[in-house]
Amino acid sequence: MVNFDTLSDDMKTVYKNAWLRQLYGYHQYIINTKFGLSSAQQKSLKPYILFFTDQTHWGYWKPKDNIIGLNLKLMANYPWDSVKGIFGHELTHQLVDFLAPASLAEEGPHGPTFKKYAQLMGLDPVFAVSSVDDSTLSAPPSSYGSRKEREPNPILSKVQKLLALASSPEPAEAEAALAAASRLMKKHNLKLAEEEFNEPQSGYERWMIPLNTSRFSAKFSIIGAILKTHFFVEVVVAYDYNHLANREEIGMVLIGRPINLAMADHVFHFLMERSETLWLKNKPLVRAMGEKGVAAKTAFINSLLSGFLSKLNANEKQIKQSEGLDFSAVILSRDAGLDAFTHQHYPNLKKHYSQTSSHSPFSQKAGAAEGQALTIYPPVANEKDSKEKPRKLLT
């Protein structure tokens, strides 16, 4: 990761040119795949992309000159998702001007046509508005706090309280609390699926979790299976551009309703942190058994996560037997909106399977034992309120 402001003028030019290639590629992808425009139309829509410095605006669209401008401060200091969000906002203005100019006089710059095109191109709703504040741009896209402030969700609050009980040192109490939390989430999602059965794509969002790697390892595949199977989100692995390092990186995209995304996001980071912590705890014992290095660590963490997945599967089976109903299967069968929303944003989605193999049997055994004993701790609410003033998006 580089500090753009400290680069030489020559290196700044290198980065700007790389950014332009990415932005033009994204522009071409949107108008070609989302709107099906002819080659002549696509050619006439290709804008001039300029970088500017300004204290009041993140971006602008000038129809007369066919220019999309982006604030250099945005480019140099904020995540690529935020850059694409602002650029996508201005691109939406360009498409409205080009395809439905009459709507501007009737609806204004951010009317129904603008919102329709923004949704069609897959623009995150937080960028389909007239202004965006610094907290939205700077917070990691996977963070619950990076979204518009919402009323506290009573179901999520109850789940958090049950998870607090699930950390009890008494095994029976912990298991009962974890089962109750799981049952509550399932019943809530079943109710939502039934209420919104006739409203596909209602209330869904996408959150990106940067994985800070260029290689998709088995541990991410197992965590993805945990989240998809037990936390009512769709999981997509996508390559994302890290513009401050000028390279492609892998990200895990979570898709679902905000309450499920908040929980899944917490579980992801909890599992990543606990797997590292428990590996450090077991590392001396593993080394004493003659297993060491990356192979031992990988075997331990993969087995830990697989053991935790087995525990959740067993808990699901227990709920199914006690309730006489497979909640997850019913929810997934009725939640057609999630499938439709996912397909809209990822029409060419392919399933990924990851196999694990290891020559570190003790590490595997130790990891599996830790996974079976693992309990999710409740998320800690972020009570910080941003004082930043909104910065406008030029129309």
N, C-alpha and C positions, 0 to 999 in steps of 0.2 A: 504494500500500500504506500502511495507516495503523497507528499504534500504538494499539491499543484502550485500553490503560491510561491514555493521556494525553487521551482524548476527554472532552468535557463529558458530564454525566449525560444531557442531552437527546440528544446524538449517540449515546451508548451505547444508548439506548432505540431509536433508529432502526435501528441495526445489529442489535440483538437481535430486533426485529420482522421484519427482512429474513431473518435466519437461521431464525426460526420458520416463515416462509412456505416456505423451501426444504426444511426438514426435514419439514413436513407434506406437501409435494408428493412428496417421496421416499417417505414412509410410504404414501401413497395409491397411488403407482406400484407399489410392491412387492406390497401386498396385492391389488391389482386385476389386475396382469399376471402375477404369479408364482404366485398361489394361487387365482385365480378365485373369490373369495368373493362372496356375494350382497351386495346393497346394505345390507340390514339388518345383516349380519355386519360389513361394512366400517364402518358407522356406530358399532357398539358397540366396535369395535377402536380407534377414533380416540383416542389418548392425550392426556393433559395433558403437555406438554413443558416442563420447568423447567430453569433454569440455576442451578447452585449453586457454592459454593467449598468445596474440601476438599483435604487434603494426601495422601490415601491412595487415592482412587478417581477413575477417569475417567468413570464413568457408573453408573447403576443402573436397575433395573426394579422397581416396587412394584405387584404385581398387585392388591392390595386396593384401592388408590386409582387404578389405571390410569394411573400416572405413569412417564414416562421422564425421568430426570434426566441432564444433561450438565454436566461440570465447566466452569466459565467459563474456567479456565486453558487447557483444551483448545481451546475456541472461539477464544480470543484469541491463541494462540501456535503453533498447529499447522496443517498443510495440511488442506484440505477433505476430501481422501481419508481422512485420519485421523479427522476428525469423523464422516464417513459410516460409517467402519469401526466406531467405538465405538457410534454410534447403531444401526447394523445389528445389532451384537451384542445390544444390549438389545431391539431389535425381534424378534430371533429368540427371545429368552426370552418375549416377549409372545405370539408365535405358538404356541410350545410350550404355554404355559399355556392358551391359548384352544382349540387344536385337538387337543392330546394331553396333557392334564394327568396322566393315569395313568402316563405314562412317567417323570415326575419321581421318583416313589417307587422305581421299579425301577432307573433309570439315573443319577439325580442330575442336577444342573443342566446339565452339559456332556456328556451321554451321546450315544449314536448318533442319537437323534431330533433333538437340538439340532444336531448336525453335519449331519444330513440336510437340515434346514430351512435351515441356513446355506448349504449348497451350492446348494440350490434357488433361494434368493434371490440367489445370486451374491456372497456375502460372501467377501472375501479370506481365505484360511486363516489369515493371521497375526492376524486379529481373531476367529477362532472358537476362542479359547482363554480360559483363566481369568484371565490377566494379560498386559499389554502394557507393555514398558519404553519409556523416553523415546527411545531410539535408533531404535526402530521407528517411533514417531510423528513424530519431528522430521526424519529423513532424507528427502530427496526420494523420492517413490514410484518414480521411475525408477532409483534407485541400487541397485546390487547389494548394497551394504552395508546397505540398509534391510530386507533380508529376514533370516530366521532364519539363523544361521551354519551353513554347510555344510562338509563335508569338501572339501579342494581337489580339483578335477576334473582328472585327468591329461590328458584330451583337450584341455581349455582351456589347460592349461599348455604343451602341445606346440604348440598353435596360436599362443600368444603368442610362443614362441621363434622360430617360423617367421616371424611378422610382424616380429620384430626383425631377422631376416636380410633381410626384404623392404625394409628401409630402407637397404640397401647402396647405395653410389654406383655400383656395377657393374650396369648394366641387366640383363644376362643372369642374374646371381645373384639380383637383386631379383625378376625375373619368375618364376624357378624357385621361389623361396621362397613367393611369393604363390600360385602354382599349387598348391604342396604343401599350404599351409594350407587352401586352398579344398577340395582333394581330401580332406583329413583330416576336415574338418567334414562333408562330404557323406557319406563312408563311415560316420561315426559316427551321423549322423541316419538313414541307411538301415538300420543295425543296430537302432536304437531303434524305427523304424517297423515293422520285421519282428517284433521282440520284443513290442511292445505292440499288434499288429494286433487282438487280441481283447480289449483293455482300453481302450476309448474313454474319452477325457477323463482319462487317467492322467498325473499329474505336470505339468499345465499351470498357468501363472500369467498374470496380467495386470500389466503395468507401465505406469504413466502418465507420459508426458514432457510437462510443461507447456510450451506454446509461447509463453506470455506475449504473446499477441496476440489480437485479436478477428477477424482475417482470415486465411483459409487461402490462402497463396500457392503459386505453382507449385513453388518450391524444396522445400516440404514434401512435395508430391505426388511429386516425383522421388526424394527421399530415401526415402519410403515404398515406392516401386517397387524401389529398391535393396535395402532390408531384406527385403521380401516375396519377391523373386525369388532372392536369393542368401544369405540368412541365416536361412531357415526359421522365420520368424515371420509371423503375420498382423498386419496394420496397420489400425487403425480410427481415424478422426478423430472425436472426440467433443467436444461443448461441456461445459465444466466450470465450476462456480461458484467464483469467487475471493471467499471470504467476507470477507477483510480489505480488499478493494477494493470489495466489494459489486457485482460485475459478472460477466457470463458471459465466459469465455475458452475458446479452443480448446486441446485437448490431443491428443497422439498416443498412442494406446494400443497397446502391443506385446503380443502374445499368443503364448505358446509355452512350450517347456521352459526351465528356468532357465539351462542352458548357452548356449542360443541367445539368450535375452533378454540375458544378460550381454554377449555379443558384439555383438548388435544395438544395445544401449544405447550401448556404446563407439563403434560406427561412427557412430551418429547424432551424438553430441557431437563426435566427431573431424571429421566432414564440416562441421558448423556452424562449428567453430573454424577449420578450414583454408580454407573458402570465404571467410571474412572476412579472414584473414591474406593469402591469395593475391590478393584484391581490392586490399588496401592496397599490395601489392607492384606490381601492374600498373596501379594508378590513374594514376600520373603519365604512363605511356606511353599509356594510353587517352585521357587529357585532351589530350595532345599531338596526338592524331589527331582532335580536335574533338568527342569524345563525352564527356559528363559528366552528372552528376546521378543521380537514382534510376534512370532508364531504363538508363543504361550499367551501373550496378552490378547491376541485376536481370538484364540480358542476360548479363553476365559470369558471375554465380553459377549461373544456370540452365544455361548452356552447360557450365560446369565440371562440374556434377553429371551432366548428360546425357553428357558425355564420359567420366566415370568409369563410369557405367552401361554405356556401350558397351564400355569396356575389360573390365569384368566379364563382359559377355555374350560377348565374344571369348574370354576365358579359359575360360568354360563350354563354348564350342564346341570349344576345343582339348582339354579334358578328355574331352568326349564322343567325339571322334575317336580319342584315344589309348586310352581305356578301352573303347570300343565300347558305352557305356551312358550314357543321359541320367539322371544321378543325381537331379537336382532333380525331374524329371517323375515318376520312380519313387517318390521319397520323398513327394511331395505326393499321389500317387495312393493310397499306402498309409496315409498318416497321417490316417485318418478321424477320429481323436480330436480333432485340432486343429480341424477343421471343426465337429464336434459341440460342443466347448467354446465356440468362438466364437459359434455359433448360440444356445447357451444364454444367453449374456450379452448378445448383440445380435441378437435374433430378427428385427428389422426392418431389418437392415443393407442399405444401398444402396451400389452402386459409385459412386466419384467419379472423374471424368476432368478433368484440368486441361490446357488448351492454352496454349502460350507463343507470343508474337509479339514482334518487336523491330525497331526501326529503328536499332540500334547494331551494325552488322556487324563492326566491328573488335573490339568488346567480346565478341561471340559467338565470334569466331575465337580470341581470346586465352584465353577461358575454356575452350573445348573443348580447346585444347592443354594447358592446365594439368590438366584432368580426365584426359586420356589419360596424363599423367605422374604422376598422383597415386598414392601408395602408403599403405595404412593402417598407422599405427604401432601397436605393441602397447599394450594398456591397462596402466596402472600400478596394482598391487594396493594397496588401502587396508589398512594394517596396524594402524590404530587400533582399539582395543577399548573398547567403552563400559563405564563403571563404574556406570552408572545402575541403581538398584534397580527391579525391576518394580513397576508400580502396578496394583492389582487392578481388575477389572471386577466391579461389584456384580451379584449374581444375583437 
